[in-house]
Amino acid sequence: MADIPLLGGTAKDKVSLDDAVFGVAFNGPLVHECVVAELAARRRGTASTLTRGKVRGGGAKPWRQKGTGRARQGSSRSPQWAGGGIVFGPSPRHYILKVNRKARRAALRSALSVHAERGSLFALDAAGFEGPSTKQAAGLLADRAGGSVLIVLTGSEIAAAKSFRNLTRVSVLPAENVGVADLIGAATLIASKTALDALTARGKSAARDREAVA
């Protein structure tokens, strides 16, 4: 098992990682599929326009068919008129793409393994925050500037969450809501020990399916 540093502890403090979750080969196409699906699912899909049949007014013919010298018009709500309907405009829809559960878990393992392999994964002693302290949080990240940082915590670690959430380029997410897109988009991943256990459980629950999608 690989070991990672524990922020907030001594220089000798390490946290062991499970190779079944943090030591797998990177599967680029699978990770890309899950990232596209996650980002698409976050779209609200509420854009809406009115076709010529839904725009109010335009019942009367603007002018007679012949004799005016102008082009014939049947409605003032045709698309070429100001205030008219929209042709092929967007309408409310969802952007959800289906990804199999085994594939999602395998992509999660791949994303976690990338951070473990390149040394951008750190553990956090969240119990060291007796109360919200942005200064204390900034001190832990002082040597890890140069990219976005993702802090993964559990619901009970409120003091640590409040300490990190005001820092620039730092995102704080609960362990159960972390997706593959969040992991891949972060330059540095920092997780509390309990959050690491939760991520390990998410990836390990289907570790036997790793060969099926590799």
PyMOL commands that set and color helices and strands:
alter all, ss='L'
color gray80, all
select helices_A, chain A and resi 19-22+28-41+101-118+126-128+134-140+158-164+175-177+180-185+193-204+207-213
alter helices_A, ss='H'
color red, helices_A
select strands_A, chain A and resi 3-7+14-16+121-124+149-153+170-174+188-192
alter strands_A, ss='S'
color yellow, strands_A
deselect
rebuild
show_as cartoon
